Amino acid sequence: MTRPNVAIAALFAVAFAAAPAACASTAANTAASTVAAAPAEVRAPITEADVKAAQKAWGNALVSISSTYSEQGIEAARAFAGDVLDGAYGYQMGPVLFKPTLTLAPQTFRTTREGALAYFVGGDANFPNDNGFALIGWEAFEVKNAAIFIDGNTAMSMGNVMLTNKDGSVTTVDKTWGYLRDENGTLRIVLHHSSLPYTQ
């Protein structure tokens, strides 16, 4: 059986692996030898274009999870969401600082892959309040950055993401992402904070 949305998955992987940079080492001699051995493209710093490509890939992936669920069912959507987490987030590097939009204490923060997957697609008894944010029926998105901060192989962005549902309604969320290159040069999300805008 063909995995869902192969084209989207390929685009997603390319965007997060674009213009890789070397992972920093805590030991100076290890860092020096790593830099000396790494190709020039691996040492390239993150650029604003890299950040925007990663944001676009994230939005495309969210829409694709929704469409996969609608067209192929929950198991296909869960498999695809797992691919998204493995391709874009840094859970294999350690805890990710992920605070989703719609979570409740004591499970507000999703520092593990298991918690993130439950938030996106639900169906996990360990996270009984999760109904699957990515299954709502998102069809389009737009990112408006307030600012992007870049320092070598790390970057942060803050702004709004507008998500359009299948009924045409738009949900705006405040979004902060933090990115880090892994040892292979792939851009990884290591910080993801999302919340609804404050209203009086």
C-alpha distance (Angstrom), angle and dihedral (degrees) to the residues before:
residue distance angle dihedral
M1 . . .
T2 3.79 . .
R3 3.80 114.7 .
P4 3.82 112.5 -114.2
N5 3.78 122.2 -93.2
V6 3.79 97.3 -0.7
A7 3.81 91.7 174.1
I8 3.79 92.3 54.0
A9 3.80 91.0 46.2
A10 3.80 90.6 51.7
L11 3.81 92.0 48.7
F12 3.79 89.4 48.4
A13 3.79 93.5 51.4
V14 3.81 92.8 46.9
A15 3.80 93.2 49.8
F16 3.78 93.7 51.5
A17 3.79 93.3 44.5
A18 3.82 96.2 46.0
A19 3.82 119.6 124.7
P20 3.83 94.8 -3.5
A21 3.81 124.1 -151.3
A22 3.79 131.2 -156.5
C23 3.79 119.8 -97.0
A24 3.81 112.9 -114.2
S25 3.80 119.3 -114.0
T26 3.79 126.4 -144.1
A27 3.79 92.5 -141.4
A28 3.79 114.1 71.5
N29 3.80 95.4 -144.7
T30 3.82 91.7 48.7
A31 3.79 90.0 49.1
A32 3.78 91.6 50.1
S33 3.79 93.4 50.3
T34 3.82 91.7 45.0
V35 3.79 92.5 52.0
A36 3.79 91.9 45.2
A37 3.80 91.3 52.4
A38 3.80 97.8 40.9
P39 3.82 120.8 93.8
A40 3.80 116.1 -111.9
E41 3.80 92.8 -108.9
V42 3.83 90.3 55.8
R43 3.82 90.5 55.0
A44 3.81 93.2 49.7
P45 3.82 112.4 120.7
I46 3.78 122.6 -119.8
T47 3.80 112.5 -88.7
E48 3.78 132.3 -154.9
A49 3.79 87.8 -109.7
D50 3.83 89.5 56.4
V51 3.80 91.0 53.0
K52 3.79 93.3 48.2
A53 3.82 91.1 47.3
A54 3.81 90.0 52.0
Q55 3.81 90.9 49.7
K56 3.79 90.9 50.2
A57 3.79 90.9 48.3
W58 3.81 90.5 50.8
G59 3.81 91.7 52.0
N60 3.80 92.2 46.2
A61 3.79 89.7 50.3
L62 3.81 93.0 50.9
V63 3.80 91.2 51.1
S64 3.79 89.8 45.7
I65 3.81 93.0 52.8
S66 3.81 88.5 53.2
S67 3.79 93.5 49.0
T68 3.81 92.0 44.8
Y69 3.80 89.6 54.0
S70 3.82 91.5 48.7
E71 3.81 94.9 47.0
Q72 3.82 104.5 31.2
G73 3.79 108.2 18.3
I74 3.76 138.8 -114.7
E75 3.80 99.8 -55.3
A76 3.80 92.6 55.3
A77 3.80 90.1 45.8
R78 3.81 91.2 49.9
A79 3.80 91.9 50.0
F80 3.79 91.8 49.3
A81 3.82 92.4 46.3
G82 3.79 88.4 52.5
D83 3.80 89.5 53.6
V84 3.80 89.3 50.7
L85 3.80 92.4 52.2
D86 3.80 92.4 47.1
G87 3.80 92.9 46.8
A88 3.79 100.4 43.9
Y89 3.79 112.7 21.3
G90 3.80 127.6 68.6
Y91 3.81 100.7 -129.7
Q92 3.80 90.3 127.0
M93 3.82 87.7 59.8
G94 3.81 95.8 51.8
P95 3.80 138.0 -76.6
V96 3.80 115.9 -13.0
L97 3.81 116.7 -141.8
F98 3.81 95.0 -128.1
K99 3.80 120.0 161.6
P100 3.82 107.5 173.7
T101 3.79 124.1 -154.0
L102 3.80 98.7 -111.7
T103 3.79 111.1 37.0
L104 3.80 133.1 122.3
A105 3.80 132.5 -146.1
P106 2.95 132.2 -66.9
Q107 3.83 86.3 32.4
T108 3.80 98.6 39.1
F109 3.79 94.6 120.6
R110 3.81 122.6 55.5
T111 3.79 106.2 -158.4
T112 3.83 93.2 156.8
R113 3.80 132.8 66.0
E114 3.81 89.8 -122.6
G115 3.80 91.6 57.8
A116 3.79 93.2 45.9
L117 3.81 93.1 49.8
A118 3.81 90.5 49.3
Y119 3.79 90.3 52.4
F120 3.80 93.9 51.3
V121 3.81 99.5 42.8
G122 3.82 108.1 9.3
G123 3.79 121.8 -152.2
D124 3.81 96.7 117.2
A125 3.81 116.8 122.7
N126 3.80 89.5 -154.3
F127 3.81 88.4 64.2
P128 3.82 102.6 40.7
N129 3.82 95.8 168.7
D130 3.82 94.0 59.1
N131 3.80 115.6 102.3
G132 3.80 97.0 171.0
F133 3.79 115.9 -87.0
A134 3.81 91.6 -157.6
L135 3.83 92.1 54.0
I136 3.80 95.9 63.7
G137 3.80 93.7 97.9
W138 3.79 105.6 -96.9
E139 3.80 112.9 -177.6
A140 3.81 105.2 170.7
F141 3.79 142.1 11.1
E142 3.79 141.7 -168.5
V143 3.80 129.3 -161.7
K144 3.80 122.4 -151.5
N145 3.78 112.1 -175.7
A146 3.79 119.9 -152.5
A147 3.80 89.3 -166.8
I148 3.80 143.1 -21.7
F149 3.81 121.0 -145.5
I150 3.81 118.6 -161.5
D151 3.80 129.7 -175.3
G152 3.79 113.8 170.6
N153 3.79 109.7 -69.3
T154 3.80 94.6 -2.0
A155 3.79 129.3 73.8
M156 3.80 139.8 172.8
S157 3.79 131.5 -163.2
M158 3.80 133.2 -170.2
G159 3.77 130.8 -172.0
N160 3.79 143.5 86.9
V161 3.77 133.0 -48.1
M162 3.80 117.6 -159.4
L163 3.82 113.8 -156.2
T164 3.81 120.6 -164.8
N165 3.79 118.0 -152.1
K166 3.81 127.3 -149.6
D167 3.82 90.1 -97.9
G168 3.81 90.5 56.2
S169 3.80 96.5 -107.4
V170 3.81 116.7 138.0
T171 3.80 124.9 -140.2
T172 3.80 116.7 -163.1
V173 3.80 119.3 -156.9
D174 3.79 132.3 -177.3
K175 3.78 106.8 -121.0
T176 3.80 135.6 -167.5
W177 3.80 122.4 -179.1
G178 3.79 130.3 -175.5
Y179 3.81 121.4 -162.5
L180 3.80 134.6 -163.5
R181 3.79 132.4 178.5
D182 3.79 114.4 -119.6
E183 3.81 123.4 -142.2
N184 3.82 89.9 -84.8
G185 3.80 92.7 51.5
T186 3.81 95.5 -106.5
L187 3.80 115.8 145.9
R188 3.82 108.3 -118.9
I189 3.80 130.4 -169.1
V190 3.80 106.9 -126.3
L191 3.82 97.2 161.8
H192 3.81 125.8 40.3
H193 3.79 120.0 164.8
S194 3.79 120.1 173.4
S195 3.80 130.0 174.6
L196 3.77 141.0 156.9
P197 3.83 114.3 -99.5
Y198 3.79 115.8 -96.5
T199 3.80 114.8 -105.1
Q200 3.81 130.7 -173.8
